[in-house]
C-alpha cells in the first residue's frame, strides 16, 4: 500500500490502511465477544479495545501492528466457523487471513501460535481426536508453508539493526506498562506493569470460568508466545 500510494501532504493517505484495520478490529472484537458471552462482553470488549493506548497508538502509525491485530481477530472467527461447520470455504478464508497477518508484521506469529493451540483444542472438543488432526492440518498447512517460503526468501537474510538493548525484565515491564497506558520508565513503571499483569491473569481466569475456551488462545498469544520469543531472540526493544 505504501509503495503504490502517491505522495501527498495529507497525513491520512499514508495511514488509511491502518485506520481501516483498527476500526475493523473494534467490530471483530465485539463479534467474537458476543459469540462467546453475549451482549455485555461484546460492549466491554469493544470499549476496552477502543480505549487501549497501544491500539490507539498503532492505529495512527503507518506500520503493520494494527493490520496484524485485525487479521488475528478475523482468523479467530473464521477458524471457529470451520471447526463448527467443517466447510472448506472457512478454512481457505482462514489461511488467506493468516498469511496476510504474517505479512503485516512478524509479531503475528504470537497470534498464530495461539491460534494453532486453540484450534487444536476446540477441534478435539467438537470433532473428536481423529478428525481434529485433519481439521488442524487443513487450517494450518498453507500458513505454515507460506511462512517457510517467507523465511527462505527473506527472513533468513534479515540482520538486526541498531537500537538500545534492554534486560529481559525491563522489556517485560515496559510491555506490560504500555498495555495499560503506563510509562516506559520511572517510578510508576513497576506499579503499572503489576496492574497489567494482575488484570491479565484475572481476565484469563474469568474467561475460563465463564466456560469459553478462548482463555487458551489469549494465554498462549499474550503469555506463552512472547515468553518463548524472549527466550530465543535478543531482548532489543
Phi, psi and omega in degrees: 000312181292333179290321187267341181291139182282158181292141182201147175285348180282119185295329187294335181297327182273354183235007183299321183294322180282329175295318177296317180297318181294319178296318178297325179297321178299315180294314182295320178298319178295320179294316179299312182295324179292321178297323186273329188221347179111194188291313183300311176299327179296316178295316180297316180296318180295316180293318180296317180291319180295334179263005180290127179301314182294322179294317178296318180300307186280348171281351180254358182245140184279057178235182191267002184297312181298322177297316181298320179296314181298315180293326178295315179297318178298322180297324179299313181294317182292320178296318179299318180294322179293315180299323182286322187255332183076008182278132186290342176301318180292322178294319179295318178296320177300315181299317180297315181297318181294319178298317177296325178296316178298319180287339179289311180194141185290344174294348174298340179298331174298314178294322181297318178297317177298318179296321181295315180293316183293316180294325176297315179297312183292324179295322177296318180294322185270324190241356184084165186294322183296311180283341181296321180296322178294315179298318180298316181294318180298320181290322195245356182295318180290312178302319180293319178296318178297321178295321178296319178295316179299319178297316183293321184277329190225306192297326182290346178263357184286136177243129180297133180276190180283177180143161180292144178251126183245158174290162184301315183291329176293318178299315180297314182296317180295317181297315179295318181299316180295333179298332179249018179075022180276180183281165177268357179191182178091182186292339182268001181297307183295315177301317180295318179296322180295318177300315180297317181295315180296316179298321180295314180295316179296322179297315179297319179296319180292321178296318178296319181294330180289346180102355179277141178270008177294345178298330178294313179301313183291318181297319180287314184295314186267345183241294186294317183294312176298324178297319178297322177298315180296332180280341187247347181230168177293142181273071177257127181226000000 
